[in-house]
């Protein structure tokens, strides 16, 4: 929210109190609090009728500094709150002198000036990364009597900001005003399904605003040299997360808010959907699966979208008897063909669903303040909402899903969760404003934890649309409803890169786009992008996404890129381990891997798939693509062509090609299987060492898709020859080859 009229004046009716200088400081065991009057004190009389801003500094985790700015701090606690993994035992140093008060955790220090105007500096070592200055903090009252608190942190020259959830506009957030408020708005506006009050700075830090309610960010857009964030109320808490690299920031941030879980090996294969409003029954489904098999197209998961249930009954979790008269038998037959099954769900209960009356009588549905069930007619007639703040309601909902799992369903697409009202009463007394975004967390948590309980750790996966901070723990997430065009393909990628910079490790999108029917050129180009993403799904709205519906060339393209992805599973599986252990996404913004390359700061039409593979999707019908290659000798993963950077390249690619380059010195594992993702990845693996340098030694760990030990290899390169040793685990028939090394033989 913007409060100023230009730099000097406030907007009409807006009044602001600012801390002018620190009057006193109180130390605690692991932090300190400063008291800053809103005027310069020249005598005792100036303390009368004088508001004071209270600011507490603390450290909830190593390398993280927390700041709470308060005016009147006697308000009642408001729920829900983000579930943070704090550490009360890590080393924290507090040092107060005549001129400064400082708190240090690891290499991060916050230093508050005790003399002169308000000044707070955040330092990595002895380098100031950002500051709160004289006009940064504000306690605001607007013309409607509402109260807000804002903070503004300095932006340095050339500093760029990323994240704030899955946002489809400009990837670099400088110059934008962003509202953290989940909405069902598609992918072509400023609205977003996944809003995360966290941003990542190129200056080597991140900022997490610890409020699940509406948070406003003005990134260099109210004061162009500062990032402002504000919440309604009398207090504001934010956490500054140390780097120094972007990957360090994400590692610390996801340690605090939760790391993504491991997902099952089969989930990396190709998913095929019925699409949304198309006409389908078991015969249709069987024809799709037969068509894939006849064309030698590897398929891992079949997804049933909304109309597996009867119209006007969503959700009742009952198969439509007209189109699926024998669901148990059908699911058994699908499993016999080696497929997993996903079905669409959401947290909304139509009035016509038998669950409506059941939930109403038990008190499991969200209520109006007068105790009546909240309803509206958007999406489904008389729709109500499950109250996941009630443990009994959550168990009731999970029990309905358990019946589907017992029937043979393997996972769920957890759609919706954004249209959450704020004029309602929650079972546990939660604040409706804070529940609007947080509902997505509770919803996906209930479903994901049911899958973990029933299928086991590492075997749970959802396909979720809505999320907020912490939701990355319940993968996978997909990009929502996009158009079937090249511009929509680009906006989808921007959304995925922004989400990756917000701590989410896995991300997918509808191959070909959702709305409308893609031109064959769009569909074929989107296939390459989709199969070089962490998860890959063919899905649309009113038209099917089987490739032969477009042309036979589309079949060839899908076969080529599906096989390529499945062959890359040894590499992708090792990247996925980093998602779980370090919080680093599989699809990475270029700036994450190349933070010192100024060009990488703005790249949003390409990405790194893990640390070692660059992907530049082709987003044109004629196959022309322009992309940037960082320093060194890069190698096309498939053709072996050498490409030297740094520099921009413009190329033309046919539909079975896309720029997919191996980083200099990378070792990429190719598997021996290309028709399924869940094979023993280390057996028969071909370890390709791309453009190695003399004396290079690289250790590569390839996990197992099950409970096996996997394998750890050490690859050495000297005098044109590569050597490989199995140093741990088990593998049979592995080989190593050198690609594009000087003097190799």
Secondary structure as UniProt FT lines:
FT   STRAND          4..5
FT   TURN            6..8
FT   STRAND          9..10
FT   TURN            12..13
FT   STRAND          15..17
FT   STRAND          24..28
FT   TURN            29..30
FT   STRAND          31..37
FT   HELIX           44..47
FT   TURN            48..49
FT   STRAND          52..61
FT   TURN            62..63
FT   STRAND          64..70
FT   STRAND          93..96
FT   STRAND          100..105
FT   TURN            106..107
FT   STRAND          108..113
FT   STRAND          120..124
FT   TURN            125..126
FT   STRAND          127..132
FT   TURN            134..136
FT   STRAND          138..141
FT   TURN            143..144
FT   STRAND          147..154
FT   TURN            157..158
FT   STRAND          161..163
FT   TURN            174..175
FT   STRAND          176..180
FT   TURN            186..187
FT   STRAND          198..201
FT   TURN            202..204
FT   STRAND          205..209
FT   STRAND          215..219
FT   TURN            224..225
FT   STRAND          226..232
FT   STRAND          235..242
FT   HELIX           246..257
FT   HELIX           265..268
FT   STRAND          270..273
FT   HELIX           282..294
FT   TURN            295..296
FT   STRAND          301..304
FT   HELIX           306..308
FT   TURN            311..312
FT   TURN            321..323
FT   TURN            325..326
FT   HELIX           327..336
FT   TURN            337..338
FT   STRAND          340..345
FT   STRAND          348..349
FT   TURN            351..352
FT   HELIX           354..362
FT   STRAND          367..368
FT   TURN            369..370
FT   TURN            381..382
FT   STRAND          383..386
FT   TURN            388..389
FT   HELIX           391..407
FT   STRAND          411..414
FT   STRAND          424..425
FT   TURN            427..428
FT   HELIX           432..455
FT   TURN            457..458
FT   TURN            469..470
FT   HELIX           471..473
FT   STRAND          477..478
FT   HELIX           486..500
FT   TURN            501..503
FT   STRAND          507..508
FT   STRAND          510..511
FT   HELIX           520..531
FT   STRAND          536..538
FT   HELIX           547..549
FT   HELIX           552..567
FT   HELIX           569..582
FT   STRAND          587..588
FT   HELIX           590..593
FT   TURN            595..596
FT   HELIX           598..602
FT   STRAND          607..609
FT   STRAND          613..616
FT   TURN            621..622
FT   STRAND          624..636
FT   TURN            637..639
FT   STRAND          642..652
FT   TURN            655..656
FT   STRAND          659..662
FT   TURN            664..665
FT   STRAND          667..670
FT   TURN            681..684
FT   STRAND          686..690
FT   TURN            694..695
FT   STRAND          697..702
FT   STRAND          711..718
FT   TURN            719..720
FT   STRAND          721..729
FT   STRAND          735..739
FT   TURN            742..743
//
